[in-house]
Amino acid sequence: MKNLIILLLLIVITSGCAVGPNYRRPKLDLPEAFRGTPSLEETQTGKGPQQQVPTASEQSFGDQKWWEVFQDPQLQELIRTALKQNYDLRIAATRILQAQGQLGITRADQLPSISAGAAAVNERIPKQKPVNQEFETSANSVGASFVWELDFWGKYRRAEEAARANLLATEWAHKAVINTLVSNVSASYFQLRTLDLQLEISKRTLANRQASLQLTRTLSDGGAGTMLDVRQAEQLVSTAAETIPDLERRIQQQENFISTLLGNNPGPIGRGMKLTEQPHLPEVPAGIPSQLLERRPDIRAAEAQLMAANAQIGVAKAAYFPQITLTATSGFQSSALTSLFTGPAGLWSFGGSLVQPIFAGGRIKSGVKLSELARKRWC
C-alpha cells in the first residue's frame, strides 16, 4: 500500500499542470470560391458562363504526382537528378535531422539525470610549523548521483511540444523546397524547349529569306526587279540572322541555370519531346475553394511554427513558478582501497529543493511578452 501511494504521488507530481495556452487553430473567414467566379447555382441555371464544375469523384490536379503530370522522359530524369543532388534540398533535409536532434534533447530534460564516478586521491604533506610532522592521507570513493527537476508546471512538456512543432515545420519546409524545385526545373525545361523552337523557326526563316534574296537578285539581274528590292531582301536576311546568336546565348544561359538546379557544373542539357509534342496538361478548374490553400507546404509550415510559438508561451510562463528539484547520492568512501566496499564505508543522501523567483528585474515578464508577440507574428 505504501509503495502504491508513493507511485501515485510521483505520477501526480510529474504530471502536474501545464501553464500556457493550448493550441487552437485560428478561425479564418475564407470565401467558398474566388471572387468573380459564378456560383454553382448560376452555372446550372445558365445565368453565368458555362464552366466545368469539378465533382468529388474526379481526381484533383493537386493530388497527381509530378511524374504523372510531366510525361517527358527527359524532364522526368532531370527532376530525379535535381531531387538527388540539389544543394538547397540537402540543406532542408539536414535541418530536419537538426530538428530531430533538438527534439531528443528537449525530451531528455523531462527525465532524471543519473551519473556515476570514482575517485582515488593520495596526498603527502611535508613537515611544517607548528606541527613538525609529515603525514600522508588517502581517500577512495565510488558513488552515484541522481538529479531530477520535476516538470510540475509543464515547462519541459511545453518545450517538447514546441520542438515537435518545429520538427513538423521543417518537414513541411522540406516538402515546400521539393515542390519549388520540381516547379523550377519543369518551368526552366519548358522555357528551354521554347527557346529551341524559336531558334528552329529563326533558322528556317533565315533560310527562306536567303532563298528569297537569291531569287530577288536573279530577278534584278534579269531586269524584272530593282536594286531597292534587293536591298530590302538583304535587310530581311540581316534581321533574321541577328536573332540566331541572341537565341543561342539565351539557350546557353538557360542550360546553365538548369545545371545549377541539378547541382552540376554548367553544361549542356539533354532534350526530350519537342514543345509541340508535349501532352496537354490538365486544366485547373475555376472556382476551387479557398481552403485548398491549406494544402500548400509553406502554409502548413507556417501553422506548425505558430504551434511552436504558442507552446513557447507556456515555457515562458513556467518561470513564474517555483522549480522543484529532487537530488540523491549514494556510494562508498574509505581511506583504504581494500576496505572500500566493506565495513562502514557506505554513504547516502537524499533531499529536495524549491526555488521561487522573487525579483528578476522584469526578465520573466518580458520573456512572456516576447513569446506572445512571437505567436502574433504567425497569426
KOLBAPA-732460 format. One record per residue (C-alpha): residue number from 1; residue in three letters; x, z, y. Coordinates in steps of 0.1 Angstrom, whole numbers, plus 5000, padded with zeros to 4 digits. Layout:
<nodes>
NODE,NUM,ALA,X,Z,Y
...
</nodes>
This chain:
<nodes>
NODE,1,MET,5000,5000,5000
NODE,2,LYS,5028,5009,5023
NODE,3,ASN,5045,4975,5017
NODE,4,LEU,5013,4957,5024
NODE,5,ILE,5008,4975,5057
NODE,6,ILE,5044,4966,5067
NODE,7,LEU,5038,4930,5057
NODE,8,LEU,5006,4928,5077
NODE,9,LEU,5023,4944,5107
NODE,10,LEU,5051,4918,5106
NODE,11,ILE,5025,4890,5104
NODE,12,VAL,5007,4903,5135
NODE,13,ILE,5039,4908,5154
NODE,14,THR,5054,4874,5146
NODE,15,SER,5022,4855,5151
NODE,16,GLY,5012,4873,5183
NODE,17,CYS,4996,4852,5210
NODE,18,ALA,5009,4820,5227
NODE,19,VAL,5007,4821,5265
NODE,20,GLY,5002,4790,5285
NODE,21,PRO,4975,4763,5283
NODE,22,ASN,4967,4744,5251
NODE,23,TYR,4969,4706,5255
NODE,24,ARG,4938,4687,5262
NODE,25,ARG,4937,4650,5269
NODE,26,PRO,4928,4643,5305
NODE,27,LYS,4894,4628,5310
NODE,28,LEU,4896,4593,5325
NODE,29,ASP,4868,4573,5339
NODE,30,LEU,4875,4539,5323
NODE,31,PRO,4853,4508,5327
NODE,32,GLU,4840,4492,5295
NODE,33,ALA,4852,4458,5305
NODE,34,PHE,4874,4442,5331
NODE,35,ARG,4860,4435,5365
NODE,36,GLY,4843,4401,5368
NODE,37,THR,4836,4398,5331
NODE,38,PRO,4800,4391,5322
NODE,39,SER,4783,4418,5301
NODE,40,LEU,4772,4411,5265
NODE,41,GLU,4735,4410,5276
NODE,42,GLU,4742,4384,5303
NODE,43,THR,4762,4363,5278
NODE,44,GLN,4734,4364,5252
NODE,45,THR,4707,4356,5277
NODE,46,GLY,4726,4327,5292
NODE,47,LYS,4728,4341,5327
NODE,48,GLY,4766,4344,5326
NODE,49,PRO,4792,4320,5314
NODE,50,GLN,4792,4314,5277
NODE,51,GLN,4822,4332,5261
NODE,52,GLN,4830,4342,5226
NODE,53,VAL,4822,4378,5221
NODE,54,PRO,4846,4395,5196
NODE,55,THR,4829,4412,5167
NODE,56,ALA,4841,4442,5147
NODE,57,SER,4848,4421,5116
NODE,58,GLU,4872,4398,5134
NODE,59,GLN,4909,4407,5133
NODE,60,SER,4922,4419,5167
NODE,61,PHE,4951,4399,5181
NODE,62,GLY,4968,4433,5187
NODE,63,ASP,4967,4441,5150
NODE,64,GLN,4986,4410,5140
NODE,65,LYS,5023,4411,5131
NODE,66,TRP,5048,4392,5151
NODE,67,TRP,5057,4370,5121
NODE,68,GLU,5020,4361,5118
NODE,69,VAL,5018,4351,5155
NODE,70,PHE,5051,4332,5157
NODE,71,GLN,5053,4308,5128
NODE,72,ASP,5085,4290,5138
NODE,73,PRO,5111,4299,5111
NODE,74,GLN,5140,4297,5136
NODE,75,LEU,5122,4320,5160
NODE,76,GLN,5115,4345,5132
NODE,77,GLU,5152,4345,5123
NODE,78,LEU,5162,4351,5159
NODE,79,ILE,5137,4381,5162
NODE,80,ARG,5150,4396,5130
NODE,81,THR,5186,4393,5142
NODE,82,ALA,5177,4409,5175
NODE,83,LEU,5159,4438,5157
NODE,84,LYS,5191,4445,5138
NODE,85,GLN,5218,4440,5165
NODE,86,ASN,5202,4446,5199
NODE,87,TYR,5220,4474,5217
NODE,88,ASP,5190,4488,5236
NODE,89,LEU,5172,4492,5203
NODE,90,ARG,5202,4510,5188
NODE,91,ILE,5202,4534,5218
NODE,92,ALA,5164,4540,5213
NODE,93,ALA,5170,4548,5176
NODE,94,THR,5198,4572,5184
NODE,95,ARG,5175,4590,5209
NODE,96,ILE,5151,4596,5180
NODE,97,LEU,5179,4612,5160
NODE,98,GLN,5188,4634,5190
NODE,99,ALA,5152,4645,5194
NODE,100,GLN,5151,4654,5157
NODE,101,GLY,5182,4675,5161
NODE,102,GLN,5168,4692,5192
NODE,103,LEU,5136,4700,5172
NODE,104,GLY,5156,4716,5145
NODE,105,ILE,5175,4738,5170
NODE,106,THR,5142,4748,5186
NODE,107,ARG,5126,4756,5153
NODE,108,ALA,5156,4778,5143
NODE,109,ASP,5150,4800,5173
NODE,110,GLN,5119,4814,5157
NODE,111,LEU,5139,4827,5127
NODE,112,PRO,5161,4857,5124
NODE,113,SER,5199,4853,5127
NODE,114,ILE,5219,4868,5099
NODE,115,SER,5257,4869,5099
NODE,116,ALA,5284,4885,5077
NODE,117,GLY,5320,4892,5083
NODE,118,ALA,5350,4911,5071
NODE,119,ALA,5380,4927,5090
NODE,120,ALA,5412,4943,5080
NODE,121,VAL,5434,4960,5106
NODE,122,ASN,5467,4978,5101
NODE,123,GLU,5483,4994,5131
NODE,124,ARG,5516,5013,5136
NODE,125,ILE,5520,5035,5168
NODE,126,PRO,5556,5045,5177
NODE,127,LYS,5568,5079,5189
NODE,128,GLN,5555,5087,5224
NODE,129,LYS,5554,5118,5245
NODE,130,PRO,5538,5143,5244
NODE,131,VAL,5531,5136,5207
NODE,132,ASN,5566,5129,5194
NODE,133,GLN,5554,5114,5162
NODE,134,GLU,5548,5080,5149
NODE,135,PHE,5518,5072,5127
NODE,136,GLU,5500,5043,5110
NODE,137,THR,5463,5035,5107
NODE,138,SER,5444,5012,5085
NODE,139,ALA,5408,5001,5089
NODE,140,ASN,5390,4977,5065
NODE,141,SER,5353,4968,5068
NODE,142,VAL,5328,4944,5054
NODE,143,GLY,5293,4941,5069
NODE,144,ALA,5263,4920,5078
NODE,145,SER,5242,4919,5109
NODE,146,PHE,5206,4909,5114
NODE,147,VAL,5191,4900,5148
NODE,148,TRP,5155,4888,5153
NODE,149,GLU,5138,4882,5187
NODE,150,LEU,5101,4884,5179
NODE,151,ASP,5081,4855,5193
NODE,152,PHE,5052,4877,5202
NODE,153,TRP,5043,4857,5233
NODE,154,GLY,5047,4823,5218
NODE,155,LYS,5078,4814,5238
NODE,156,TYR,5096,4797,5209
NODE,157,ARG,5064,4782,5194
NODE,158,ARG,5057,4765,5228
NODE,159,ALA,5093,4753,5229
NODE,160,GLU,5089,4738,5194
NODE,161,GLU,5056,4722,5205
NODE,162,ALA,5074,4706,5234
NODE,163,ALA,5103,4695,5212
NODE,164,ARG,5078,4679,5187
NODE,165,ALA,5061,4661,5216
NODE,166,ASN,5094,4649,5229
NODE,167,LEU,5102,4636,5195
NODE,168,LEU,5069,4618,5194
NODE,169,ALA,5076,4603,5229
NODE,170,THR,5110,4590,5217
NODE,171,GLU,5094,4574,5187
NODE,172,TRP,5068,4556,5209
NODE,173,ALA,5095,4546,5233
NODE,174,HIS,5114,4531,5204
NODE,175,LYS,5083,4511,5195
NODE,176,ALA,5080,4500,5231
NODE,177,VAL,5116,4487,5230
NODE,178,ILE,5107,4468,5199
NODE,179,ASN,5077,4452,5215
NODE,180,THR,5096,4443,5246
NODE,181,LEU,5125,4429,5226
NODE,182,VAL,5102,4407,5205
NODE,183,SER,5084,4396,5236
NODE,184,ASN,5116,4387,5254
NODE,185,VAL,5132,4368,5225
NODE,186,SER,5100,4348,5219
NODE,187,ALA,5094,4340,5256
NODE,188,SER,5131,4330,5260
NODE,189,TYR,5129,4308,5230
NODE,190,PHE,5098,4290,5242
NODE,191,GLN,5115,4286,5276
NODE,192,LEU,5145,4271,5259
NODE,193,ARG,5123,4247,5240
NODE,194,THR,5106,4238,5272
NODE,195,LEU,5139,4230,5288
NODE,196,ASP,5148,4210,5257
NODE,197,LEU,5116,4190,5261
NODE,198,GLN,5123,4184,5298
NODE,199,LEU,5158,4173,5290
NODE,200,GLU,5145,4149,5264
NODE,201,ILE,5119,4135,5289
NODE,202,SER,5146,4132,5316
NODE,203,LYS,5169,4112,5293
NODE,204,ARG,5140,4089,5283
NODE,205,THR,5132,4085,5320
NODE,206,LEU,5168,4077,5328
NODE,207,ALA,5170,4051,5300
NODE,208,ASN,5137,4034,5312
NODE,209,ARG,5148,4033,5348
NODE,210,GLN,5182,4019,5338
NODE,211,ALA,5164,3992,5319
NODE,212,SER,5142,3986,5349
NODE,213,LEU,5172,3984,5372
NODE,214,GLN,5188,3958,5349
NODE,215,LEU,5156,3938,5350
NODE,216,THR,5153,3941,5388
NODE,217,ARG,5189,3928,5392
NODE,218,THR,5181,3899,5369
NODE,219,LEU,5151,3890,5390
NODE,220,SER,5171,3894,5422
NODE,221,ASP,5198,3871,5409
NODE,222,GLY,5172,3845,5399
NODE,223,GLY,5156,3846,5434
NODE,224,ALA,5124,3864,5422
NODE,225,GLY,5133,3897,5439
NODE,226,THR,5150,3911,5469
NODE,227,MET,5180,3934,5474
NODE,228,LEU,5156,3961,5486
NODE,229,ASP,5140,3961,5452
NODE,230,VAL,5174,3966,5436
NODE,231,ARG,5183,3995,5459
NODE,232,GLN,5150,4012,5452
NODE,233,ALA,5156,4008,5415
NODE,234,GLU,5191,4022,5419
NODE,235,GLN,5177,4052,5438
NODE,236,LEU,5153,4059,5410
NODE,237,VAL,5181,4058,5384
NODE,238,SER,5202,4082,5406
NODE,239,THR,5173,4106,5409
NODE,240,ALA,5167,4107,5372
NODE,241,ALA,5204,4111,5364
NODE,242,GLU,5207,4141,5388
NODE,243,THR,5182,4162,5368
NODE,244,ILE,5201,4160,5335
NODE,245,PRO,5232,4181,5344
NODE,246,ASP,5209,4207,5360
NODE,247,LEU,5188,4209,5329
NODE,248,GLU,5219,4212,5307
NODE,249,ARG,5232,4240,5328
NODE,250,ARG,5198,4259,5326
NODE,251,ILE,5198,4254,5288
NODE,252,GLN,5232,4269,5285
NODE,253,GLN,5222,4299,5306
NODE,254,GLN,5191,4304,5285
NODE,255,GLU,5211,4303,5253
NODE,256,ASN,5235,4329,5268
NODE,257,PHE,5205,4351,5276
NODE,258,ILE,5191,4348,5241
NODE,259,SER,5226,4356,5227
NODE,260,THR,5227,4388,5248
NODE,261,LEU,5193,4398,5234
NODE,262,LEU,5206,4392,5199
NODE,263,GLY,5236,4414,5206
NODE,264,ASN,5260,4384,5202
NODE,265,ASN,5286,4368,5224
NODE,266,PRO,5273,4338,5244
NODE,267,GLY,5269,4308,5221
NODE,268,PRO,5246,4280,5210
NODE,269,ILE,5211,4289,5197
NODE,270,GLY,5196,4271,5168
NODE,271,ARG,5163,4252,5172
NODE,272,GLY,5133,4251,5151
NODE,273,MET,5100,4234,5158
NODE,274,LYS,5096,4214,5189
NODE,275,LEU,5074,4228,5217
NODE,276,THR,5047,4203,5209
NODE,277,GLU,5047,4212,5172
NODE,278,GLN,5042,4249,5177
NODE,279,PRO,5010,4263,5163
NODE,280,HIS,4983,4272,5188
NODE,281,LEU,4984,4309,5195
NODE,282,PRO,4952,4329,5191
NODE,283,GLU,4934,4334,5223
NODE,284,VAL,4928,4370,5236
NODE,285,PRO,4890,4373,5242
NODE,286,ALA,4880,4381,5278
NODE,287,GLY,4863,4414,5285
NODE,288,ILE,4881,4435,5260
NODE,289,PRO,4876,4473,5266
NODE,290,SER,4900,4491,5288
NODE,291,GLN,4905,4517,5261
NODE,292,LEU,4927,4492,5244
NODE,293,LEU,4954,4501,5269
NODE,294,GLU,4958,4533,5250
NODE,295,ARG,4974,4513,5222
NODE,296,ARG,5004,4504,5243
NODE,297,PRO,5035,4523,5231
NODE,298,ASP,5047,4531,5266
NODE,299,ILE,5013,4547,5274
NODE,300,ARG,5014,4567,5242
NODE,301,ALA,5049,4578,5250
NODE,302,ALA,5038,4590,5285
NODE,303,GLU,5010,4610,5268
NODE,304,ALA,5035,4627,5245
NODE,305,GLN,5056,4636,5275
NODE,306,LEU,5025,4651,5291
NODE,307,MET,5021,4672,5259
NODE,308,ALA,5057,4683,5262
NODE,309,ALA,5054,4692,5298
NODE,310,ASN,5022,4712,5291
NODE,311,ALA,5039,4732,5264
NODE,312,GLN,5068,4740,5287
NODE,313,ILE,5044,4759,5309
NODE,314,GLY,5039,4784,5281
NODE,315,VAL,5077,4787,5277
NODE,316,ALA,5080,4795,5315
NODE,317,LYS,5051,4820,5315
NODE,318,ALA,5065,4839,5285
NODE,319,ALA,5094,4850,5307
NODE,320,TYR,5069,4874,5325
NODE,321,PHE,5065,4894,5293
NODE,322,PRO,5090,4917,5276
NODE,323,GLN,5115,4905,5250
NODE,324,ILE,5112,4924,5217
NODE,325,THR,5143,4923,5195
NODE,326,LEU,5150,4938,5161
NODE,327,THR,5186,4945,5151
NODE,328,ALA,5201,4958,5119
NODE,329,THR,5236,4962,5105
NODE,330,SER,5249,4972,5071
NODE,331,GLY,5283,4973,5054
NODE,332,PHE,5312,4993,5042
NODE,333,GLN,5342,5008,5061
NODE,334,SER,5373,5026,5047
NODE,335,SER,5409,5031,5056
NODE,336,ALA,5419,5021,5021
NODE,337,LEU,5410,4987,5008
NODE,338,THR,5407,5001,4972
NODE,339,SER,5380,5025,4982
NODE,340,LEU,5361,5001,5004
NODE,341,PHE,5331,4998,4981
NODE,342,THR,5333,5033,4966
NODE,343,GLY,5327,5067,4979
NODE,344,PRO,5311,5075,5012
NODE,345,ALA,5321,5041,5028
NODE,346,GLY,5286,5027,5033
NODE,347,LEU,5271,5025,5067
NODE,348,TRP,5240,5010,5082
NODE,349,SER,5219,5009,5114
NODE,350,PHE,5185,4997,5124
NODE,351,GLY,5169,4995,5158
NODE,352,GLY,5148,4976,5182
NODE,353,SER,5149,4969,5219
NODE,354,LEU,5124,4959,5245
NODE,355,VAL,5135,4943,5278
NODE,356,GLN,5109,4939,5306
NODE,357,PRO,5119,4918,5336
NODE,358,ILE,5111,4938,5368
NODE,359,PHE,5127,4918,5396
NODE,360,ALA,5142,4883,5393
NODE,361,GLY,5141,4871,5429
NODE,362,GLY,5112,4847,5422
NODE,363,ARG,5130,4829,5394
NODE,364,ILE,5102,4833,5369
NODE,365,LYS,5075,4823,5393
NODE,366,SER,5095,4793,5405
NODE,367,GLY,5101,4783,5368
NODE,368,VAL,5063,4784,5361
NODE,369,LYS,5056,4763,5392
NODE,370,LEU,5083,4738,5383
NODE,371,SER,5068,4733,5348
NODE,372,GLU,5033,4729,5362
NODE,373,LEU,5045,4703,5387
NODE,374,ALA,5063,4685,5358
NODE,375,ARG,5029,4683,5340
NODE,376,LYS,5012,4669,5371
NODE,377,ARG,5038,4642,5371
NODE,378,TRP,5022,4627,5339
NODE,379,CYS,4986,4633,5348
</nodes>
